[in-house]
């Protein structure tokens, strides 16, 4: 199955699941699990939540994570500071990359906003492979993240 079709199936499954709870944290936990177990080459899949000005790990799948990310350094903070999703083909070439797991070689980070448009968290996905992520991942993950704060 091609990547976009796989994401579309995950989107449908997640759409059905988000209707079961209005809790954004439950939705983040569910999305972490879905993505981690349904997509190939995702070595770490989770969310960092902005708490009192710090990015603190929330829900995730994979090896032990950095609990709090140093401010304004690394891919996650850069995505926040630039207010956009980032696709990093080779994390070793990214200035200030934070290596929570030295085996990580590529990464994608998607900002998540609440219903008022304020920053809430980032979806952070790592891979042990180089060049794992592309614009298809970015586009589809952004759509999925919109469902986190969706309400009828």
N, C-alpha and C positions, 0 to 999 in steps of 0.2 A: 504494500500500500504506500502511495506517495505521502510525503510529509503533510501537505495541505489537507488531504482527505483525513489523515489521522487526527489533525487538529480539529477538523470539522466534527468528527465523531466525538472527540473530547468535549467540544463546545456544547453539543447536544446533550451529552451526559451531564455536564456541569450545569447547564441551563435547568435541567430537571431537578438537580440536587439543590440548587440555591433557593428554590421555592420552599424548601423544607425549614429554612431558618433565615431570619433577618440579621443574624449575628455575623458581622464581617469577619470576625476572628475564626468562627467555625467555617466560613466560606474559604478563608485563606488556607486553613488546615486541609480542607477537602481538595482544593485545587493543587496544593503541594503534593498530596498523595496521588491524585489522578495523573498529573504530569510526570511525576517521578517513575511511576510504574507503567505508564503507557508509551513514553517516548524513549527512543534509544539514545544512548550516550549521555544521559543526564546523570551526573555523578552526585550532585547536590542540588536540591530544589527547595526553596523556602522563601520566607518573608522576613525582612527587617522592618521593624515598626519604629516610627519616630516617637520617642518617649522623653519628655523633658529635654529636648534638644539633642538627644542621643539616639543613634540607630542601634536598636536592641533586637536580637534575634527573637523571632516569635515562633512560628510553626515551620517545621522543615522535615525533609526526608534525606538521609545520607549520613556521611561521617559527622562527627562532632564539629560544631561551628564555632566561629568567633562569637562570643556573647555580645560584645559591644564593639562597634567599629569606630576607629579613631576619626574624629571630625574632619571633614573636608579633604579626606585622602581616600584613594581607591575608587573602584568602579561605581559602587553604590552611591557614595557621596557625590561623585562627579555627575551621575544621572540626576540627582536631586539639584545640585548647583546649576546644572544646565537645563533642568526641567525637560528632559527628554530621555527616551530609551537609548541604551547603548549596546551595540553588538561588538564584542572584542574577540577578534580572531585568534590572537596570541597574547595572553595576559602578561607574559614576560616582557613584552614590549610596551606595556601600559605604564606610564610614569606613576609611581606611588601605589602600585597594585598591592593589596593586602592579601597575603597568601595564608588563608586559614587552613588550606590543605595544599601542600607542595606539589601534589600530583595534578592539580588543576592546570589546564592549558588554554581553555577558552571559556568565555562567560557572556551572559546576556543579562541585562538589568532593565526592568520595566517599572516606572513609577506608577503608584496607585493613588488615586485621589478620592476623597469622600464626595458625597452628593453636592456639597457646596463648592467643589473644585479645589479644596485645600489638600495639600499633600498628606497622605496617611502612612504609606509604607512603600517598599520596593519589593518586587518579585525578583529574586536573584537565582540564576541557574548556572551551574558550573558543569564543565565536561573535562574529562581527562584527555580528550582528543583535541587537536588543533582544528580551527575552522569549523566547529560544529554548528554554529548559529549563523543565520542569514536574515534577509528581509522577510522571508516567509515566517520564520520564527517570531520576529519582531511584530509583524502585523497580526498574526494569530494570537500571540500572547497578550498584546494590547487589548484585543477584543475580549479575551477571557477575563482579563483584569477589570474590565468595565462591568462585568457581571458581579463582582465582589460587592459593589455598593448599589447594585440595581434594586429598585423597589417598584412594586406595581402601583 
